[in-house]
Amino acid sequence: MSEARSVPQSIFGKVVSNKMQKTVVVEVVRVEQHAFYGKVVRRKSKLKAHDEGNRCQIGDKVKVVYSKPISKDKHWRVSDIIPK
């Protein structure tokens, strides 16, 4: 039996693309320790998030929340844009 992975309810990231309609690509950076060597490494992952009003611009820091699937690979929704 496969082990169930828990998905965080909300995460913070940076908008790297807003070329699609009502969709932004958010880059999430997490810092973790290498399993064998113990060195602290920075891991990046990109995810697509729903942006209903096309409010996000490239470089914005955003808070995204997990939601039901909106499309094939869009399972996140932009909840807040963090002011600078």
PLY file of the C-alpha trace (Angstrom):
ply
format ascii 1.0
element vertex 84
property float x
property float y
property float z
element edge 83
property int vertex1
property int vertex2
end_header
0.00 0.00 0.00
1.31 3.47 -0.83
1.95 5.96 1.91
-0.38 8.97 1.93
1.41 12.31 1.61
-0.01 15.33 3.33
-0.30 18.49 1.25
0.28 21.80 3.04
-2.80 23.97 3.24
-0.96 27.12 2.16
2.54 28.05 1.02
4.38 31.21 -0.02
6.16 31.71 -3.32
7.17 34.13 -6.04
5.37 34.62 -9.37
7.70 33.74 -12.27
5.17 33.79 -15.14
1.76 35.31 -15.79
1.48 34.68 -19.54
-1.63 32.49 -19.27
-5.14 33.74 -18.67
-6.22 33.38 -15.03
-3.13 31.29 -14.25
0.25 32.13 -12.74
3.34 29.99 -12.28
4.65 30.24 -8.72
8.15 29.16 -7.70
8.36 27.76 -4.18
11.77 27.50 -2.51
12.31 25.22 0.46
15.48 24.63 2.44
16.27 21.10 3.58
19.20 19.05 4.69
20.78 16.52 2.34
19.95 13.00 3.48
23.51 11.65 3.40
25.92 14.58 3.42
24.01 16.84 5.81
24.64 19.95 3.70
21.79 22.44 3.61
20.41 22.57 0.08
17.82 24.79 -1.53
15.11 23.00 -3.53
12.80 24.76 -5.97
9.50 23.61 -7.37
7.11 25.36 -9.73
3.36 25.07 -9.50
0.45 26.57 -11.38
-2.07 28.59 -9.42
-5.46 30.04 -10.31
-5.54 33.86 -10.38
-9.16 34.80 -11.04
-8.68 38.54 -11.63
-5.28 38.41 -13.37
-3.94 40.59 -10.53
-0.49 39.02 -10.13
2.59 40.43 -11.82
5.98 38.79 -12.29
8.04 39.14 -9.10
5.08 39.38 -6.71
5.25 37.36 -3.51
2.01 35.41 -3.12
0.30 33.05 -0.73
-1.31 30.06 -2.47
-3.76 27.62 -0.92
-4.45 24.06 -1.96
-7.84 23.51 -3.62
-9.68 20.93 -5.61
-8.29 20.36 -9.12
-9.14 23.25 -11.44
-7.48 21.77 -14.52
-5.05 18.99 -15.41
-2.11 20.46 -13.48
-3.64 23.39 -11.58
-4.47 22.49 -7.97
-3.61 25.75 -6.19
-5.36 29.11 -5.87
-3.81 32.52 -5.15
-5.27 33.81 -1.91
-3.09 36.86 -1.11
-0.54 39.08 -2.76
2.03 40.08 -0.14
2.75 43.84 -0.30
6.39 44.94 -0.50
0 1
1 2
2 3
3 4
4 5
5 6
6 7
7 8
8 9
9 10
10 11
11 12
12 13
13 14
14 15
15 16
16 17
17 18
18 19
19 20
20 21
21 22
22 23
23 24
24 25
25 26
26 27
27 28
28 29
29 30
30 31
31 32
32 33
33 34
34 35
35 36
36 37
37 38
38 39
39 40
40 41
41 42
42 43
43 44
44 45
45 46
46 47
47 48
48 49
49 50
50 51
51 52
52 53
53 54
54 55
55 56
56 57
57 58
58 59
59 60
60 61
61 62
62 63
63 64
64 65
65 66
66 67
67 68
68 69
69 70
70 71
71 72
72 73
73 74
74 75
75 76
76 77
77 78
78 79
79 80
80 81
81 82
82 83
